Amino acid sequence: MSHHVSRFEVRSTGRGLFDVTYRVAEAVRASGLTVGLATAFVRHTSASVLIQENADPAVRRDLLRFLERLAPDGDPSFEHVDEGPDDMSAHVRTALTATHVAVPFSGAALLLGTWQAIYLVEHRRAAHTRELVVHVAGDRTLGSG
């Protein structure tokens, strides 16, 4: 089994979901591996990585609204507010979601479902530059899609 690690930055425009599928797919292709598992990991505590529907943008909007209800900005019970009212709520939303996803690949192509995409989820209101690490583990043998 071989391994390959790559990094890339995503510049968010504030709270939202940002499609990074093509960047993860590029990391798989750059690895030279044809079958295995790609893990995308975000190196931050107030952003997430999720696999979610890529067809209807209402799904993404509904997800953000749901997370806002679960962890509202400015919740008076939060002690950690060093960077503003969306600081601790962003940390809670990250804890409720995930900082990494793993996707199998074969023929050097991600095996996502038809309506799936990989998203960076920015939980802060302001724009941020987020770093993602993609770890690709696998072989150079031809997989069976």
MARLUM-272353 format. One record per residue: residue in three letters; residue number from 1; x, y, z of N, C-alpha, C, O, CB in turn. Coordinates in pm, 1 decimal. Glycine has a CB too. Example, Ala and Ser with C-alpha at 12.3 -4.5 7.8 and 13.67 -1.06 7.14 Angstrom:
<atoms>
ATOM|ala|1|1319.0|-569.0|780.0|1230.0|-450.0|780.0|1320.0|-330.0|780.0|1423.6|-331.9|846.5|1130.8|-447.3|904.6
ATOM|ser|2|1285.0|-225.0|708.0|1367.0|-106.0|714.0|1290.0|3.0|787.0|1340.9|113.8|803.9|1408.4|-59.8|572.5
</atoms>
This chain:
<atoms>
ATOM|met|1|84.0|-117.7|0.0|0.0|0.0|0.0|88.5|124.1|0.0|188.6|131.3|71.3|-95.6|-0.3|121.4
ATOM|ser|2|49.8|220.1|-80.5|121.2|347.3|-89.5|35.9|459.0|-31.2|-85.8|446.7|-17.6|158.8|378.8|-235.6
ATOM|his|3|103.8|568.9|2.8|36.0|684.5|61.3|79.2|810.9|-10.1|190.4|820.2|-62.0|65.3|695.2|212.0
ATOM|his|4|-9.4|906.8|-11.7|18.7|1037.4|-70.8|-58.3|1141.1|11.7|-174.5|1119.3|46.0|-22.3|1042.5|-224.5
ATOM|val|5|5.7|1252.4|43.0|-60.0|1359.6|117.9|-48.8|1488.5|38.2|58.5|1523.0|-11.3|2.6|1376.5|259.8
ATOM|ser|6|-158.9|1558.3|26.3|-156.7|1690.7|-36.5|-240.3|1785.8|48.0|-324.8|1743.4|126.9|-210.1|1684.9|-183.6
ATOM|arg|7|-215.2|1915.2|30.0|-285.4|2019.6|104.1|-333.6|2124.5|5.8|-271.7|2149.3|-97.7|-194.0|2083.2|213.0
ATOM|phe|8|-446.1|2185.4|41.2|-492.5|2299.6|-36.8|-573.6|2391.5|53.3|-622.9|2350.9|158.6|-576.8|2253.5|-159.0
ATOM|glu|9|-586.0|2515.4|9.6|-661.6|2615.0|84.9|-794.8|2642.7|17.7|-807.4|2636.8|-104.6|-581.4|2744.7|99.0
ATOM|val|10|-893.6|2673.0|100.0|-1025.3|2714.3|52.8|-1054.1|2848.6|117.7|-1046.1|2862.3|239.8|-1137.1|2607.4|87.2
ATOM|arg|11|-1086.9|2945.9|37.6|-1122.7|3078.3|89.0|-1274.7|3087.2|93.0|-1340.9|3093.9|-10.5|-1061.2|3193.4|0.5
ATOM|ser|12|-1328.2|3087.2|213.7|-1473.7|3098.1|228.2|-1512.1|3244.7|219.8|-1428.9|3333.9|236.2|-1522.5|3035.4|362.9
ATOM|thr|13|-1638.5|3267.1|194.1|-1691.5|3403.1|193.4|-1776.7|3427.1|317.4|-1853.9|3522.7|323.4|-1773.8|3428.8|65.9
ATOM|gly|14|-1761.8|3339.9|415.1|-1842.4|3343.3|535.8|-1923.0|3215.1|544.5|-1901.2|3121.7|467.2|-1934.9|3467.2|537.8
ATOM|arg|15|-2014.8|3210.8|637.6|-2092.5|3089.5|665.0|-2153.1|3032.1|537.6|-2217.4|3102.4|459.7|-2203.1|3119.0|766.1
ATOM|gly|16|-2130.5|2901.2|518.5|-2185.8|2835.0|400.7|-2113.7|2705.6|370.9|-2018.7|2668.4|439.8|-2178.8|2926.5|280.3
ATOM|leu|17|-2159.8|2637.1|267.1|-2098.5|2512.9|219.7|-2027.5|2540.7|88.4|-2084.5|2601.5|-2.2|-2204.9|2400.1|202.4
ATOM|phe|18|-1902.5|2495.9|78.4|-1818.7|2522.4|-37.4|-1771.9|2388.9|-95.2|-1704.4|2311.1|-27.8|-1697.3|2613.0|0.5
ATOM|asp|19|-1808.4|2363.9|-219.2|-1779.9|2235.8|-284.0|-1629.6|2221.4|-307.8|-1569.0|2303.3|-376.9|-1857.2|2223.5|-417.9
ATOM|val|20|-1570.1|2117.3|-250.3|-1426.9|2089.7|-266.9|-1404.2|1954.3|-334.5|-1292.4|1902.7|-334.8|-1355.6|2093.1|-130.3
ATOM|thr|21|-1509.5|1897.3|-391.3|-1500.2|1764.2|-452.8|-1388.8|1758.4|-556.7|-1307.2|1666.3|-555.0|-1633.7|1726.0|-517.6
ATOM|tyr|22|-1384.8|1855.5|-646.5|-1285.8|1852.3|-753.0|-1143.9|1860.8|-698.0|-1052.0|1803.5|-756.6|-1310.6|1965.6|-850.7
ATOM|arg|23|-1124.1|1931.5|-586.2|-989.6|1943.1|-527.5|-946.6|1810.7|-465.2|-830.0|1772.5|-474.9|-986.0|2055.5|-421.1
ATOM|val|24|-1040.4|1740.2|-401.0|-1009.1|1608.1|-345.1|-981.5|1510.9|-459.8|-888.3|1430.8|-451.9|-1126.2|1555.7|-255.0
ATOM|ala|25|-1060.9|1517.4|-565.1|-1039.1|1431.0|-682.0|-902.6|1458.8|-745.6|-835.0|1365.8|-789.5|-1151.4|1451.9|-786.2
ATOM|glu|26|-861.8|1585.8|-750.9|-729.1|1621.0|-802.9|-619.1|1557.2|-719.0|-519.2|1510.2|-773.4|-711.0|1773.7|-806.0
ATOM|ala|27|-636.2|1555.2|-587.9|-537.0|1494.0|-498.6|-526.5|1344.3|-525.3|-416.8|1288.5|-523.5|-573.6|1519.3|-350.6
ATOM|val|28|-639.6|1279.3|-550.0|-637.5|1136.1|-582.0|-561.9|1113.3|-712.6|-475.5|1026.0|-719.8|-781.8|1079.6|-592.2
ATOM|arg|29|-593.8|1190.6|-815.1|-524.9|1175.1|-944.1|-374.9|1202.4|-930.5|-293.4|1131.3|-989.2|-586.1|1269.8|-1049.2
ATOM|ala|30|-338.4|1305.3|-853.1|-197.0|1340.2|-834.9|-119.9|1231.1|-761.7|1.9|1220.3|-776.0|-184.9|1471.1|-758.5
ATOM|ser|31|-190.3|1150.9|-683.9|-122.9|1044.5|-607.8|-68.0|934.9|-697.9|26.4|865.6|-660.0|-218.7|983.5|-506.8
ATOM|gly|32|-125.5|918.2|-816.0|-86.0|809.4|-904.2|-145.4|675.3|-864.0|-120.0|573.8|-929.0|62.9|798.9|-907.6
ATOM|leu|33|-223.8|674.4|-757.8|-286.7|551.0|-711.1|-419.8|532.7|-783.5|-484.5|630.4|-821.2|-307.6|553.7|-556.4
ATOM|thr|34|-460.3|408.2|-802.6|-582.8|383.6|-877.3|-695.7|325.9|-793.1|-812.1|335.2|-832.0|-554.2|291.7|-990.1
ATOM|val|35|-663.6|266.9|-679.1|-767.3|209.6|-593.6|-728.6|230.8|-447.6|-613.3|210.3|-409.9|-787.9|58.2|-624.1
ATOM|gly|36|-826.1|272.2|-365.1|-794.6|294.6|-224.2|-896.1|382.7|-156.9|-1014.6|380.8|-190.2|-658.3|355.5|-209.9
ATOM|leu|37|-847.5|461.2|-60.1|-932.8|545.6|21.7|-869.6|684.5|32.8|-750.7|697.6|62.0|-954.7|482.7|162.3
ATOM|ala|38|-950.4|787.1|9.2|-905.9|925.7|24.0|-975.8|986.0|144.9|-1098.1|978.6|156.8|-935.3|1009.3|-105.2
ATOM|thr|39|-898.6|1045.1|233.8|-953.9|1111.3|351.1|-925.3|1260.0|339.8|-810.3|1300.6|323.2|-894.7|1052.5|482.8
ATOM|ala|40|-1030.0|1341.4|348.9|-1016.5|1486.7|348.4|-1038.9|1535.8|490.9|-1139.5|1502.6|553.6|-1117.5|1553.9|248.3
ATOM|phe|41|-944.9|1614.7|541.5|-945.1|1661.3|680.4|-925.4|1812.2|682.2|-834.7|1863.5|616.7|-834.1|1590.2|763.7
ATOM|val|42|-1009.8|1884.4|756.7|-994.8|2028.7|769.7|-920.3|2057.4|900.6|-953.9|2002.9|1005.7|-1134.4|2100.9|766.4
ATOM|arg|43|-819.2|2143.7|892.2|-730.9|2171.3|1006.2|-779.2|2290.3|1088.8|-701.5|2380.4|1120.3|-588.7|2197.2|957.2
ATOM|his|44|-906.3|2290.1|1123.0|-963.1|2401.6|1198.9|-1070.8|2349.6|1293.2|-1124.9|2241.1|1272.4|-1021.3|2509.4|1104.0
ATOM|thr|45|-1101.8|2427.4|1397.1|-1202.3|2386.2|1495.1|-1334.9|2459.8|1479.3|-1426.3|2441.2|1559.5|-1149.4|2407.9|1634.2
ATOM|ser|46|-1345.5|2542.8|1376.9|-1472.7|2611.2|1353.0|-1516.5|2596.9|1207.0|-1585.9|2682.6|1152.4|-1460.9|2760.0|1390.2
ATOM|ala|47|-1473.9|2485.6|1145.2|-1515.2|2449.7|1009.4|-1522.9|2297.5|1003.0|-1457.5|2227.5|1080.3|-1415.5|2507.1|900.6
ATOM|ser|48|-1603.1|2248.0|910.3|-1624.9|2103.7|897.1|-1603.6|2059.5|753.4|-1589.0|2141.1|662.4|-1766.2|2065.5|943.9
ATOM|val|49|-1602.4|1927.6|735.4|-1605.1|1866.3|603.4|-1720.2|1766.7|604.4|-1728.8|1681.4|692.7|-1467.5|1796.7|567.4
ATOM|leu|50|-1808.4|1778.1|505.9|-1925.4|1690.8|497.8|-1946.6|1639.7|356.9|-1907.6|1704.2|259.7|-2049.7|1763.9|545.4
ATOM|ile|51|-2008.3|1524.2|346.6|-2062.3|1477.1|219.0|-2210.8|1508.3|224.2|-2280.5|1470.6|318.4|-2034.5|1321.5|194.3
ATOM|gln|52|-2258.1|1577.7|121.5|-2397.4|1620.2|120.0|-2447.5|1624.6|-23.8|-2369.6|1613.3|-118.5|-2413.8|1758.1|188.0
ATOM|glu|53|-2576.6|1641.0|-38.6|-2638.4|1646.4|-171.5|-2584.7|1764.7|-251.2|-2564.4|1873.7|-197.7|-2791.5|1655.7|-159.6
ATOM|asn|54|-2562.1|1740.8|-381.1|-2509.1|1846.6|-466.9|-2610.9|1898.7|-568.2|-2578.5|1986.6|-648.1|-2387.4|1796.3|-539.7
ATOM|ala|55|-2733.3|1845.9|-566.3|-2831.2|1883.1|-669.0|-2915.8|2003.6|-628.2|-2919.7|2103.2|-700.4|-2921.9|1765.3|-699.0
ATOM|asp|56|-2982.1|1996.1|-516.0|-3073.9|2101.7|-474.4|-3008.2|2189.8|-368.5|-2983.7|2142.8|-257.4|-3205.2|2041.4|-420.4
ATOM|pro|57|-2979.0|2315.7|-399.5|-2915.6|2404.1|-301.8|-3000.3|2426.5|-177.1|-2947.5|2469.0|-74.3|-2885.3|2536.6|-365.6
ATOM|ala|58|-3129.5|2399.0|-183.6|-3215.5|2413.3|-65.6|-3171.1|2318.5|45.4|-3187.9|2349.8|163.2|-3362.9|2386.6|-102.4
ATOM|val|59|-3115.0|2203.9|10.1|-3065.8|2109.2|110.2|-2957.5|2175.7|193.9|-2958.4|2165.1|316.5|-3011.6|1980.3|43.2
ATOM|arg|60|-2865.2|2243.3|129.1|-2756.0|2308.8|199.9|-2807.4|2424.6|285.9|-2762.2|2443.6|398.8|-2651.1|2359.2|100.3
ATOM|arg|61|-2900.9|2500.8|232.5|-2959.0|2610.7|311.1|-3033.0|2557.0|433.1|-3020.8|2611.6|542.7|-3054.6|2694.8|224.2
ATOM|asp|62|-3110.0|2449.7|413.8|-3183.3|2389.6|526.2|-3087.6|2336.3|631.9|-3113.1|2350.7|751.4|-3274.7|2276.4|476.7
ATOM|leu|63|-2977.9|2275.1|589.1|-2879.4|2222.8|683.1|-2820.5|2335.7|766.8|-2807.4|2322.5|888.5|-2767.9|2147.9|608.4
ATOM|leu|64|-2785.1|2446.2|702.5|-2730.4|2560.6|776.4|-2831.6|2616.7|876.0|-2796.0|2649.6|989.1|-2687.0|2670.7|679.1
ATOM|arg|65|-2957.3|2627.5|834.0|-3060.6|2678.1|926.1|-3079.6|2583.9|1044.3|-3099.0|2629.7|1156.9|-3194.4|2696.9|852.2
ATOM|phe|66|-3074.3|2452.7|1020.6|-3088.6|2355.8|1128.0|-2973.7|2369.0|1228.0|-2995.9|2368.6|1349.1|-3094.1|2213.5|1071.2
ATOM|leu|67|-2850.3|2380.7|1176.6|-2735.5|2397.3|1265.7|-2744.9|2527.5|1344.7|-2704.1|2532.8|1460.7|-2605.2|2394.1|1185.6
ATOM|glu|68|-2798.4|2632.3|1282.7|-2816.6|2759.1|1352.7|-2915.2|2744.9|1468.6|-2897.9|2808.1|1572.8|-2865.1|2866.8|1255.5
ATOM|arg|69|-3018.2|2662.3|1450.9|-3113.1|2639.6|1560.8|-3048.9|2558.7|1672.5|-3075.4|2583.4|1790.1|-3238.8|2567.7|1509.5
ATOM|leu|70|-2964.1|2461.5|1636.5|-2899.7|2378.4|1738.3|-2796.7|2455.7|1819.6|-2784.6|2436.3|1940.6|-2833.6|2258.8|1673.2
ATOM|ala|71|-2722.8|2543.3|1752.4|-2616.7|2619.8|1819.1|-2624.4|2764.7|1772.1|-2549.6|2805.6|1683.3|-2475.0|2558.8|1789.6
ATOM|pro|72|-2714.3|2841.4|1831.4|-2733.0|2979.8|1786.4|-2615.9|3070.2|1825.1|-2555.3|3054.4|1931.1|-2861.9|3035.9|1844.1
ATOM|asp|73|-2586.3|3164.1|1737.6|-2485.7|3265.1|1768.6|-2532.4|3345.8|1889.2|-2651.2|3374.1|1904.4|-2459.9|3358.0|1646.2
ATOM|gly|74|-2437.0|3382.4|1974.6|-2467.9|3467.5|2088.1|-2542.8|3398.5|2200.6|-2599.5|3465.7|2286.8|-2546.4|3582.3|2042.2
ATOM|asp|75|-2544.3|3266.2|2201.9|-2611.8|3193.7|2310.8|-2552.8|3240.2|2443.8|-2431.8|3229.0|2463.7|-2596.3|3037.6|2294.2
ATOM|pro|76|-2634.4|3291.7|2534.5|-2581.8|3346.2|2660.5|-2518.3|3240.8|2751.8|-2449.8|3276.0|2847.8|-2692.6|3415.6|2735.2
ATOM|ser|77|-2540.2|3113.7|2723.3|-2478.9|3009.3|2806.9|-2333.2|2982.6|2767.8|-2261.5|2913.7|2840.3|-2559.7|2879.4|2796.5
ATOM|phe|78|-2288.9|3036.9|2653.5|-2150.9|3014.7|2609.6|-2055.7|3107.5|2684.5|-2078.4|3228.3|2691.6|-2138.0|3036.5|2457.4
ATOM|glu|79|-1951.4|3051.6|2739.0|-1847.9|3128.3|2807.5|-1740.8|3176.3|2709.2|-1689.4|3287.4|2722.4|-1783.9|3043.9|2918.5
ATOM|his|80|-1707.0|3092.0|2610.1|-1600.8|3123.8|2514.2|-1657.0|3213.0|2402.6|-1723.9|3165.7|2310.7|-1539.3|2993.1|2454.4
ATOM|val|81|-1628.3|3341.6|2413.3|-1676.1|3438.5|2313.8|-1562.2|3531.4|2271.0|-1586.1|3645.6|2231.7|-1794.5|3521.3|2370.5
ATOM|asp|82|-1439.2|3482.1|2278.9|-1321.2|3564.1|2252.2|-1324.5|3633.4|2116.5|-1277.9|3746.6|2103.5|-1198.5|3479.3|2261.2
ATOM|glu|83|-1379.2|3566.4|2015.7|-1378.0|3621.9|1880.2|-1516.1|3664.4|1833.7|-1538.5|3680.2|1713.7|-1321.3|3521.0|1783.4
ATOM|gly|84|-1608.8|3683.1|1926.0|-1741.1|3731.2|1889.3|-1851.5|3630.3|1913.2|-1826.0|3517.7|1956.0|-1741.8|3771.1|1746.9
ATOM|pro|85|-1975.7|3671.7|1885.0|-2092.0|3588.6|1916.4|-2102.7|3460.8|1833.6|-2176.4|3369.8|1871.7|-2215.9|3668.6|1897.7
ATOM|asp|86|-2030.4|3451.3|1720.1|-2035.8|3329.3|1639.1|-1918.4|3235.7|1668.3|-1901.5|3134.3|1600.5|-2037.3|3365.1|1490.8
ATOM|asp|87|-1838.1|3269.0|1768.1|-1717.3|3190.2|1799.0|-1752.6|3052.8|1854.9|-1721.9|2951.3|1792.4|-1628.6|3265.4|1899.3
ATOM|met|88|-1815.8|3048.0|1970.2|-1844.1|2918.7|2032.8|-1948.1|2839.9|1954.7|-1939.7|2717.3|1947.1|-1891.5|2938.8|2176.0
ATOM|ser|89|-2045.4|2908.0|1896.9|-2146.2|2836.5|1817.5|-2079.3|2764.3|1700.3|-2121.3|2654.9|1662.8|-2255.0|2934.6|1765.5
ATOM|ala|90|-1975.6|2824.9|1642.6|-1902.0|2759.0|1534.2|-1831.4|2633.2|1584.4|-1828.7|2531.6|1514.9|-1799.6|2855.7|1472.3
ATOM|his|91|-1774.9|2639.7|1703.7|-1709.9|2521.4|1761.2|-1811.3|2409.7|1787.0|-1782.7|2292.8|1761.3|-1637.9|2558.3|1892.0
ATOM|val|92|-1928.2|2445.2|1837.2|-2032.3|2344.7|1862.7|-2077.5|2280.6|1731.6|-2093.5|2158.7|1724.5|-2153.3|2408.5|1935.7
ATOM|arg|93|-2098.1|2361.6|1628.1|-2141.9|2308.2|1498.1|-2037.1|2213.4|1439.8|-2071.4|2112.5|1378.1|-2169.7|2423.4|1399.0
ATOM|thr|94|-1909.8|2246.3|1459.5|-1804.0|2155.6|1413.9|-1810.1|2023.9|1490.3|-1795.0|1917.0|1431.3|-1665.4|2220.8|1431.2
ATOM|ala|95|-1832.2|2031.4|1621.7|-1840.3|1909.6|1702.9|-1959.4|1823.1|1662.3|-1953.6|1700.7|1674.0|-1850.3|1945.5|1851.4
ATOM|leu|96|-2066.7|1885.2|1615.0|-2186.1|1811.0|1574.4|-2174.1|1751.7|1434.3|-2251.7|1663.4|1397.6|-2306.9|1901.4|1580.7
ATOM|thr|97|-2079.5|1798.6|1357.4|-2062.6|1749.4|1220.4|-1935.8|1665.5|1214.4|-1929.0|1562.4|1281.5|-2056.2|1867.5|1117.7
ATOM|ala|98|-1835.8|1704.6|1137.8|-1714.2|1623.9|1127.7|-1599.4|1709.4|1076.8|-1620.7|1806.9|1004.8|-1736.1|1502.6|1035.1
ATOM|thr|99|-1478.4|1672.6|1114.1|-1360.5|1741.4|1060.9|-1295.5|1662.5|948.1|-1195.8|1706.3|890.8|-1258.9|1765.8|1172.0
ATOM|his|100|-1352.1|1545.5|915.9|-1296.5|1467.1|805.8|-1403.0|1376.0|744.7|-1502.0|1341.2|809.1|-1176.7|1383.6|854.5
ATOM|val|101|-1380.1|1338.5|619.4|-1460.8|1238.2|550.8|-1365.3|1144.6|477.3|-1255.3|1184.5|439.2|-1563.8|1304.5|451.7
ATOM|ala|102|-1407.5|1021.4|458.0|-1329.4|923.5|382.9|-1413.8|874.0|266.3|-1530.6|838.9|283.0|-1284.3|804.5|474.0
ATOM|val|103|-1352.7|871.8|147.1|-1423.8|830.4|26.4|-1338.1|728.1|-47.8|-1221.7|755.6|-76.9|-1456.5|953.1|-65.1
ATOM|pro|104|-1393.2|610.7|-78.9|-1317.5|514.9|-158.2|-1303.0|564.3|-302.4|-1384.1|643.2|-350.9|-1385.6|376.8|-155.2
ATOM|phe|105|-1199.2|516.9|-368.8|-1181.5|549.7|-510.6|-1136.4|424.9|-585.4|-1074.7|334.8|-528.4|-1078.4|665.3|-529.1
ATOM|ser|106|-1168.2|422.0|-712.1|-1130.1|311.4|-799.7|-1111.4|367.8|-939.5|-1186.4|455.9|-981.5|-1237.4|196.7|-798.4
ATOM|gly|107|-1012.0|317.5|-1011.9|-981.4|376.4|-1141.2|-942.6|521.9|-1126.2|-963.8|601.4|-1217.7|-1099.9|363.0|-1235.4
ATOM|ala|108|-885.8|558.0|-1011.5|-843.1|694.2|-976.7|-960.3|791.6|-970.4|-938.7|912.7|-975.7|-740.7|744.2|-1077.7
ATOM|ala|109|-1084.7|742.1|-959.2|-1203.1|828.0|-949.8|-1273.7|805.0|-816.0|-1287.7|691.5|-770.4|-1300.4|800.7|-1068.1
ATOM|leu|110|-1317.4|914.0|-754.4|-1392.9|903.4|-629.6|-1522.0|826.0|-654.8|-1587.1|844.5|-757.6|-1423.8|1044.2|-571.2
ATOM|leu|111|-1558.4|739.9|-561.2|-1679.2|658.8|-575.6|-1797.4|721.4|-500.3|-1868.8|653.5|-426.5|-1653.7|516.0|-524.5
ATOM|leu|112|-1815.9|849.9|-520.3|-1930.1|920.5|-462.1|-2057.3|881.5|-536.6|-2052.8|843.3|-653.5|-1908.8|1074.4|-467.0
ATOM|gly|113|-2170.2|891.7|-467.7|-2298.6|867.8|-532.5|-2332.2|981.7|-627.2|-2269.0|1087.3|-624.3|-2409.6|850.7|-428.2
ATOM|thr|114|-2431.9|959.3|-710.5|-2471.1|1055.9|-813.1|-2495.5|1195.1|-756.8|-2455.9|1294.1|-818.4|-2595.1|1008.1|-883.6
ATOM|trp|115|-2559.6|1204.6|-641.5|-2598.8|1333.5|-586.0|-2509.7|1378.4|-472.1|-2546.4|1468.8|-397.0|-2740.4|1327.7|-538.9
ATOM|gln|116|-2392.6|1316.6|-457.5|-2303.8|1350.0|-346.2|-2189.4|1440.1|-389.9|-2137.6|1428.9|-501.0|-2248.3|1223.6|-283.8
ATOM|ala|117|-2151.7|1529.2|-299.8|-2033.6|1613.1|-316.8|-1968.6|1630.2|-179.8|-2032.0|1609.9|-76.2|-2070.2|1752.2|-380.5
ATOM|ile|118|-1841.9|1667.6|-181.5|-1767.4|1693.1|-58.2|-1764.1|1844.3|-38.2|-1727.5|1919.6|-128.4|-1621.2|1632.2|-64.2
ATOM|tyr|119|-1803.1|1887.2|81.9|-1811.2|2030.1|111.0|-1726.6|2067.5|232.0|-1721.9|1994.9|331.3|-1955.9|2071.0|134.3
ATOM|leu|120|-1660.4|2181.1|221.9|-1608.5|2249.7|339.4|-1726.2|2329.9|393.1|-1792.6|2401.4|318.0|-1482.0|2342.2|305.9
ATOM|val|121|-1751.9|2318.0|522.9|-1858.8|2395.8|584.9|-1793.8|2502.4|672.6|-1727.1|2472.0|771.5|-1955.9|2304.3|668.6
ATOM|glu|122|-1814.5|2625.0|634.8|-1765.4|2738.0|714.1|-1872.6|2772.5|816.2|-1985.8|2804.5|779.9|-1730.8|2862.4|623.5
ATOM|his|123|-1836.9|2765.8|944.0|-1933.5|2793.5|1049.6|-1924.2|2937.1|1102.9|-2010.0|2980.1|1180.0|-1913.5|2695.9|1163.0
ATOM|arg|124|-1821.9|3010.2|1062.6|-1807.2|3149.7|1106.3|-1875.4|3241.5|1004.9|-1889.4|3206.9|887.5|-1656.2|3187.9|1122.7
ATOM|arg|125|-1917.3|3358.8|1052.1|-1984.8|3454.9|964.2|-1888.6|3524.5|868.2|-1924.9|3555.6|754.8|-2057.1|3558.8|1047.3
ATOM|ala|126|-1767.0|3548.5|913.9|-1668.5|3620.5|831.9|-1595.9|3524.5|737.7|-1591.9|3403.7|760.7|-1566.4|3693.8|921.8
ATOM|ala|127|-1539.6|3580.2|632.6|-1459.1|3501.8|538.8|-1333.8|3450.6|609.5|-1275.8|3520.4|692.6|-1420.9|3586.6|413.9
ATOM|his|128|-1292.9|3329.9|576.4|-1171.9|3269.4|631.9|-1099.8|3191.3|522.3|-1160.5|3151.4|422.9|-1206.1|3176.7|752.4
ATOM|thr|129|-971.3|3170.4|541.5|-894.8|3079.5|457.0|-873.9|2953.0|538.0|-813.1|2956.0|645.0|-757.4|3142.7|410.5
ATOM|arg|130|-924.5|2842.1|486.5|-918.2|2714.0|556.5|-824.4|2619.7|482.9|-819.3|2618.8|359.9|-1058.9|2651.2|569.4
ATOM|glu|131|-750.2|2540.4|559.4|-659.0|2443.6|498.9|-718.0|2303.6|510.7|-761.5|2261.9|618.0|-519.2|2449.8|565.8
ATOM|leu|132|-718.7|2232.3|399.3|-759.6|2092.7|397.3|-640.5|2005.9|361.9|-557.2|2042.2|278.9|-874.9|2070.2|297.7
ATOM|val|133|-634.1|1890.8|426.4|-530.9|1791.1|398.7|-602.8|1669.8|340.9|-703.8|1624.9|395.2|-447.4|1753.6|528.9
ATOM|val|134|-550.4|1617.2|230.6|-606.2|1495.7|171.7|-500.6|1387.3|181.4|-390.8|1400.5|127.3|-650.7|1518.5|22.9
ATOM|his|135|-535.0|1280.0|250.9|-448.1|1162.8|262.5|-506.2|1055.2|172.9|-621.2|1014.4|189.0|-435.7|1113.0|411.7
ATOM|val|136|-425.1|1009.7|78.1|-467.5|906.8|-15.9|-386.8|781.0|13.9|-263.7|783.5|13.0|-448.4|953.3|-164.9
ATOM|ala|137|-456.0|672.5|39.9|-390.5|544.3|67.8|-447.2|441.4|-29.2|-568.6|430.2|-46.1|-411.7|499.3|217.7
ATOM|gly|138|-357.0|366.1|-92.6|-406.3|265.8|-186.5|-294.3|201.5|-266.3|-177.8|200.0|-226.7|-506.3|327.7|-280.6
ATOM|asp|139|-335.3|148.9|-380.0|-243.3|77.1|-468.8|-256.4|129.6|-611.2|-348.7|203.6|-645.5|-270.7|-75.2|-464.8
ATOM|arg|140|-160.5|88.1|-691.5|-161.8|125.0|-832.6|-228.1|19.2|-919.7|-226.2|29.9|-1042.3|-21.1|149.3|-880.8
ATOM|thr|141|-285.1|-80.3|-859.3|-355.2|-182.6|-937.4|-489.1|-129.4|-980.5|-546.1|-42.4|-914.7|-372.5|-312.8|-856.8
ATOM|leu|142|-539.8|-180.4|-1089.5|-667.5|-131.8|-1142.1|-781.4|-181.2|-1055.9|-796.3|-301.7|-1035.7|-687.7|-176.7|-1287.6
ATOM|gly|143|-862.0|-89.8|-1004.7|-978.9|-125.5|-925.5|-1097.0|-157.1|-1016.0|-1092.8|-132.1|-1136.4|-1015.0|-12.4|-828.5
ATOM|ser|144|-1200.8|-211.7|-957.5|-1316.7|-252.5|-1035.7|-1433.5|-159.6|-1015.4|-1543.0|-209.8|-989.9|-1356.9|-392.8|-1000.5
ATOM|gly|145|-1420.5|-28.2|-1024.4|-1526.8|69.5|-1015.8|-1648.3|21.8|-950.1|-1745.1|96.8|-937.2|-1561.3|116.3|-1145.1
</atoms>
